[in-house]
Amino acid sequence: MLEIALSGEESWPADTEWPALAEKAVRAAFAETPHNELTTLDAAVELSIRFTDDAEVRSLNAQYRHKDTPTNVLSFPMVQPDLLETLANSDDGEALLGDIVLARETCAREAEEKGIAFADHAAHLIAHGTLHLLGYDHMEEHEAEEMEAMEVRALASIGITDPYFTMTGD
């Protein structure tokens, strides 16, 4: 069973049901991977999502990535990618997959720049962070293309348009 713990969502815009949005985005990301079975295990597979601000994300980014700047989302995997398959055989009944942290101001600015809804952009970042927890990355071009395609499909499955689509002028 998939358990998603949220914190800080009360400081984000009240016009969005953050727990429901997080649940949809996480499950949609899982569905695009071979690890979807983890969502239906008897054992608990847990992840946490922290909705916070640029200051906290900047501090975490400096501490863990040595980049003294805010970013839109950080992911902190707790399970090595090559061990994800073994979670289905967990004896203790639970596994902590990791943490996702989102920065409100950066998310809002990016959504405005892209001309998309704040909640849609947050859902994209949650799906993106979930894929990182599941071992996906975008360091190499082929990895980035694979991850972006998974994000596009995941978001489409919950009614959100392609976040990478850009219109070009004549």
Residue frames relative to the residue before (quaternion, step in Angstrom):
aa qw qx qy qz dx dy dz
M 1.0000 0.0000 0.0000 0.0000 0.00 0.00 0.00
L 0.3646 -0.7273 0.5482 0.1940 3.53 -1.04 0.84
E 0.0520 -0.7824 0.6206 0.0066 3.54 -0.87 1.01
I 0.1025 -0.7926 0.6010 0.0107 3.55 -0.80 1.10
A 0.1405 -0.7855 0.6004 0.0520 3.55 -0.65 1.16
L 0.1453 -0.7946 0.5867 0.0579 3.57 -0.82 1.02
S 0.0255 0.7672 -0.6406 -0.0216 3.52 -1.24 0.53
G 0.8050 0.3296 -0.2384 0.4320 3.53 -1.21 0.63
E 0.4551 0.7196 -0.4475 0.2733 3.60 1.20 -0.17
E 0.5696 0.6078 -0.3836 0.3987 3.59 1.17 -0.44
S 0.6623 0.4866 -0.3099 0.4781 3.62 1.21 -0.36
W 0.6009 0.5351 -0.3546 0.4763 3.57 1.31 0.00
P 0.7306 -0.4354 0.2656 0.4540 3.64 -1.18 0.36
A 0.4389 -0.7382 0.4662 0.2124 3.54 -0.84 1.08
D 0.5813 0.6139 -0.3756 0.3797 3.61 1.22 -0.19
T 0.6858 0.4220 -0.2731 0.5263 3.59 1.29 0.10
E 0.3554 -0.6927 0.5873 0.2211 3.54 -1.06 0.80
W 0.2463 -0.8435 0.4631 0.1159 3.56 0.23 1.35
P 0.6433 0.5110 -0.3632 0.4395 3.66 0.85 -0.71
A 0.6684 0.4928 -0.3029 0.4676 3.60 0.93 -0.86
L 0.6501 0.5118 -0.3154 0.4647 3.58 0.94 -0.87
A 0.6511 0.5161 -0.3143 0.4592 3.60 0.91 -0.92
E 0.6452 0.5295 -0.3134 0.4528 3.57 0.92 -0.94
K 0.6744 0.4919 -0.2969 0.4638 3.60 0.86 -0.95
A 0.6889 0.4884 -0.2930 0.4483 3.60 0.84 -0.95
V 0.6520 0.5053 -0.3178 0.4675 3.60 0.95 -0.84
R 0.6893 0.4787 -0.2902 0.4599 3.59 0.81 -0.97
A 0.6317 0.5240 -0.3357 0.4623 3.60 1.03 -0.72
A 0.6445 0.5040 -0.3230 0.4757 3.60 0.99 -0.76
F 0.6327 0.5286 -0.3308 0.4591 3.59 0.92 -0.87
A 0.6587 0.5491 -0.3061 0.4133 3.57 0.93 -0.95
E 0.6645 0.5013 -0.2982 0.4672 3.59 1.19 -0.44
T 0.6916 0.4558 -0.2604 0.4960 3.58 1.28 -0.03
P 0.5927 -0.5511 0.4343 0.3954 3.57 -1.26 0.18
H 0.6233 0.5732 -0.3217 0.4237 3.60 1.29 -0.14
N 0.3301 0.7780 -0.4867 0.2210 3.59 1.23 0.20
E 0.5713 0.6071 -0.3827 0.3982 3.60 1.12 -0.58
L 0.5601 0.6168 -0.3888 0.3932 3.61 1.15 -0.48
T 0.6317 0.5561 -0.3349 0.4238 3.60 1.14 -0.53
T 0.7550 0.3787 -0.1979 0.4974 3.59 1.21 -0.37
L 0.3893 0.7328 -0.4747 0.2936 3.60 1.22 0.23
D 0.5506 -0.5531 0.4925 0.3852 3.54 -1.28 0.29
A 0.6358 0.5037 -0.3153 0.4925 3.57 1.11 -0.70
A 0.4569 -0.6776 0.5054 0.2768 3.56 -1.17 0.60
V 0.1064 -0.7339 0.6687 0.0541 3.53 -0.93 0.98
E 0.0968 -0.8431 0.5288 -0.0137 3.53 -0.43 1.28
L 0.0441 0.7463 -0.6640 -0.0144 3.50 -1.28 0.58
S 0.2451 -0.7662 0.5724 0.1586 3.53 -1.15 0.52
I 0.1569 -0.7499 0.6363 0.0902 3.51 -1.22 0.66
R 0.1227 -0.7833 0.6080 0.0416 3.54 -0.79 1.07
F 0.1928 -0.7453 0.6328 0.0834 3.54 -0.80 1.13
T 0.1410 0.8136 -0.5435 0.1509 3.57 -0.41 1.18
D 0.5750 -0.5918 0.4410 0.3532 3.56 -1.21 -0.45
D 0.7309 -0.4380 0.3054 0.4251 3.53 -1.33 0.17
A 0.6283 0.5593 -0.3480 0.4139 3.60 0.96 -0.80
E 0.6873 0.4652 -0.2928 0.4748 3.59 0.88 -0.89
V 0.6591 0.4964 -0.3141 0.4696 3.58 0.94 -0.83
R 0.6137 0.5375 -0.3507 0.4598 3.59 1.02 -0.73
S 0.6518 0.5151 -0.3076 0.4638 3.58 0.94 -0.87
L 0.6717 0.4844 -0.2920 0.4784 3.59 0.93 -0.90
N 0.6427 0.5273 -0.3143 0.4583 3.56 1.00 -0.86
A 0.6545 0.4943 -0.3070 0.4827 3.60 1.00 -0.80
Q 0.6913 0.5005 -0.2819 0.4384 3.56 0.89 -0.93
Y 0.8150 0.3083 -0.1342 0.4720 3.58 0.80 -0.99
R 0.7801 0.2837 -0.1580 0.5348 3.60 1.14 -0.52
H 0.3733 -0.7592 0.4512 0.2840 3.57 1.34 -0.05
K 0.5200 0.5618 -0.4356 0.4736 3.54 1.09 0.90
D 0.2065 -0.8209 0.5258 0.0833 3.57 -0.27 1.28
T 0.5411 0.5589 -0.4271 0.4610 3.53 0.56 1.25
P 0.4890 -0.6292 0.4842 0.3613 3.60 -1.06 0.51
T 0.1037 -0.7502 0.6477 0.0834 3.54 -1.28 0.40
N 0.6530 -0.5630 0.3302 0.3842 3.59 -1.14 0.38
V 0.8072 -0.0375 0.0665 0.5853 3.60 0.94 -0.87
L 0.1131 -0.7505 0.6469 0.0742 3.51 -1.18 0.72
S 0.1322 -0.7719 0.6171 0.0769 3.55 -1.11 0.71
F 0.1174 -0.7843 0.6085 0.0292 3.52 -1.02 0.90
P 0.1700 -0.8125 0.5510 0.0854 3.60 0.05 1.27
M 0.2448 -0.7673 0.5790 0.1268 3.55 -1.10 0.79
V 0.7147 0.3433 -0.2196 0.5684 3.57 1.31 -0.22
Q 0.4398 -0.6786 0.5170 0.2807 3.56 -0.88 0.95
P 0.6127 -0.5983 0.3669 0.3634 3.60 -0.97 0.82
D 0.6910 0.4824 -0.2984 0.4481 3.61 0.94 -0.78
L 0.6709 0.4744 -0.3006 0.4842 3.60 1.26 -0.13
L 0.4197 0.7280 -0.4607 0.2859 3.61 1.24 -0.09
E 0.6332 0.5537 -0.3317 0.4273 3.57 1.00 -0.80
T 0.6668 0.5251 -0.3035 0.4331 3.58 1.08 -0.68
L 0.4961 0.6750 -0.4333 0.3324 3.62 1.18 -0.28
A 0.5992 0.5730 -0.3595 0.4282 3.58 1.11 -0.61
N 0.7175 0.4093 -0.2351 0.5122 3.59 1.22 -0.44
S 0.2838 0.7998 -0.4915 0.1955 3.58 1.23 0.34
D 0.3473 -0.7570 0.5230 0.1811 3.58 -0.83 1.02
D 0.7180 0.4844 -0.2657 0.4234 3.58 1.02 -0.72
G 0.5575 -0.6704 0.3651 0.3263 3.57 1.24 0.10
E 0.8032 0.1339 -0.1146 0.5691 3.58 1.20 0.00
A 0.0589 -0.7676 0.6376 0.0263 3.51 -1.25 0.59
L 0.2892 -0.7375 0.5847 0.1749 3.55 -0.94 0.90
L 0.3086 -0.7853 0.5165 0.1457 3.54 -0.47 1.26
G 0.6712 -0.4762 0.3090 0.4767 3.60 0.97 -0.79
D 0.4946 -0.6532 0.5082 0.2655 3.50 -1.42 -0.14
I 0.1486 -0.7370 0.6538 0.0856 3.52 -1.24 0.70
V 0.0691 -0.7934 0.6047 0.0079 3.58 -0.91 0.94
L 0.1146 -0.8065 0.5793 0.0296 3.58 -0.79 1.07
A 0.3082 -0.7494 0.5653 0.1541 3.56 -1.10 0.84
R 0.4521 -0.7410 0.4370 0.2356 3.57 -0.50 1.27
E 0.7171 0.4609 -0.2887 0.4359 3.63 0.64 -1.05
T 0.6580 0.4926 -0.3150 0.4745 3.59 0.95 -0.83
C 0.6356 0.5255 -0.3252 0.4628 3.57 0.97 -0.83
A 0.6676 0.5014 -0.2972 0.4632 3.59 0.91 -0.92
R 0.6588 0.5096 -0.3102 0.4583 3.59 0.91 -0.90
E 0.6728 0.4918 -0.3002 0.4640 3.59 0.89 -0.92
A 0.6323 0.5267 -0.3358 0.4583 3.59 0.97 -0.79
E 0.6598 0.5021 -0.3044 0.4689 3.58 0.95 -0.88
E 0.6513 0.5203 -0.3129 0.4552 3.60 0.95 -0.88
K 0.7179 0.4317 -0.2355 0.4927 3.57 1.06 -0.79
G 0.3953 -0.7332 0.4656 0.2989 3.56 1.26 -0.28
I 0.5405 0.5977 -0.4133 0.4240 3.57 1.05 0.75
A 0.6388 -0.5293 0.3925 0.3971 3.55 -1.25 0.34
F 0.5901 -0.5926 0.4313 0.3386 3.53 -1.07 0.83
A 0.6816 0.4938 -0.2938 0.4530 3.61 0.83 -0.95
D 0.6287 0.5253 -0.3389 0.4625 3.60 1.03 -0.72
H 0.6618 0.4894 -0.3134 0.4737 3.58 0.95 -0.82
A 0.6284 0.5224 -0.3359 0.4683 3.59 1.01 -0.76
A 0.6298 0.5264 -0.3327 0.4643 3.61 0.98 -0.80
H 0.6274 0.5291 -0.3285 0.4675 3.56 1.02 -0.81
L 0.6798 0.4883 -0.2927 0.4623 3.58 0.89 -0.92
I 0.6250 0.5183 -0.3396 0.4748 3.60 1.06 -0.67
A 0.6456 0.4988 -0.3195 0.4819 3.60 0.93 -0.84
H 0.6338 0.5343 -0.3136 0.4632 3.58 0.97 -0.90
G 0.6815 0.4866 -0.2843 0.4669 3.57 0.86 -0.96
T 0.6251 0.5379 -0.3317 0.4581 3.57 1.03 -0.78
L 0.6465 0.5105 -0.3229 0.4659 3.59 0.95 -0.82
H 0.6083 0.5262 -0.3552 0.4763 3.59 1.05 -0.65
L 0.6525 0.5087 -0.3216 0.4606 3.61 0.93 -0.82
L 0.7011 0.4448 -0.2520 0.4971 3.57 1.17 -0.58
G 0.6817 -0.5552 0.2653 0.3958 3.57 1.23 0.45
Y 0.5448 0.6124 -0.4106 0.3996 3.59 1.22 0.10
D 0.0553 -0.7939 0.6056 0.0001 3.54 -1.14 0.68
H 0.2825 -0.7584 0.5642 0.1635 3.56 -1.30 0.14
M 0.2585 0.7919 -0.5114 0.2108 3.57 1.06 0.73
E 0.7443 0.2886 -0.1624 0.5800 3.57 1.07 -0.79
E 0.6447 -0.5607 0.3514 0.3827 3.57 -1.11 0.65
H 0.6749 0.4850 -0.3120 0.4603 3.61 0.88 -0.85
E 0.6169 0.5259 -0.3438 0.4740 3.61 1.11 -0.62
A 0.6479 0.5231 -0.3127 0.4571 3.55 0.96 -0.90
E 0.6553 0.5111 -0.3137 0.4593 3.59 0.93 -0.87
E 0.6560 0.5049 -0.3095 0.4679 3.59 0.96 -0.85
M 0.6820 0.4911 -0.2903 0.4576 3.56 0.88 -0.95
E 0.6482 0.5135 -0.3201 0.4623 3.59 0.95 -0.83
A 0.6419 0.5180 -0.3275 0.4608 3.59 0.97 -0.80
M 0.6392 0.5148 -0.3190 0.4739 3.58 1.02 -0.78
E 0.6455 0.5178 -0.3143 0.4653 3.58 0.98 -0.83
V 0.6444 0.5254 -0.3196 0.4544 3.57 0.91 -0.90
R 0.6787 0.4767 -0.2927 0.4760 3.61 0.89 -0.91
A 0.6420 0.5271 -0.3263 0.4511 3.59 0.94 -0.87
L 0.6941 0.4728 -0.2795 0.4654 3.57 0.84 -0.96
A 0.6172 0.5405 -0.3457 0.4554 3.59 1.01 -0.76
S 0.6480 0.5404 -0.3203 0.4307 3.58 1.03 -0.78
I 0.7391 0.3272 -0.2225 0.5452 3.60 1.23 -0.32
G 0.6508 -0.5954 0.2887 0.3724 3.55 1.22 0.59
I 0.5510 0.5839 -0.4089 0.4339 3.60 1.17 0.48
T 0.4558 -0.7183 0.4612 0.2520 3.55 -0.82 1.04
D 0.7197 -0.4611 0.3337 0.3975 3.52 -1.34 0.46
P 0.3084 -0.7856 0.5065 0.1768 3.61 -0.50 1.14
Y 0.6773 0.4896 -0.2894 0.4668 3.58 1.24 -0.29
F 0.5008 0.6525 -0.4221 0.3811 3.57 1.31 -0.13
T 0.0134 0.7765 -0.6299 0.0106 3.56 -0.87 0.94
M 0.3737 -0.7093 0.5515 0.2303 3.50 -1.02 0.85
T 0.2012 -0.7716 0.5923 0.1158 3.52 -1.00 0.83
G 0.4261 -0.7120 0.5043 0.2392 3.53 -1.05 0.76
D 0.6297 -0.5356 0.4002 0.3955 3.57 -1.27 0.15
